[in-house]
Amino acid sequence: MNTTSSDGTCEVAIGELGSPMFFGPSTITIKVSWDTDSNVIGAENVTEIKTDLHNDGKSLDSDNFTVTWHGNIPTVTTHGEEQSDQSYTFNWK
């Protein structure tokens, strides 16, 4: 799942690493990239975290994530059937 801020300077990519084992958690990555200078290729700031999502062994889909934007600062909230919602706010400055 990918989403981009309204000004196009920040992108959030959420992915699953492998698949859950039996009814175990899924390991996910949340990668946030900011384009810090549109005139320079590769001028970006990247933050990536890995975390577990407890979703009763099911594969992940878009219902497991909500991304809200405050300008180009994203907050990613994960939703799993066997856990409370977890929120992560990313700000590169």
Secondary structure, DSSP 8 states (H G I E B T S, - for coil): -EEE-TTSSEEEEEEEES---TT--EEEEEEEEEES-TTSTT-EEEEEEEEEE-STT----GGGEEEEEETTEEEEEE--TTS--EEEE----
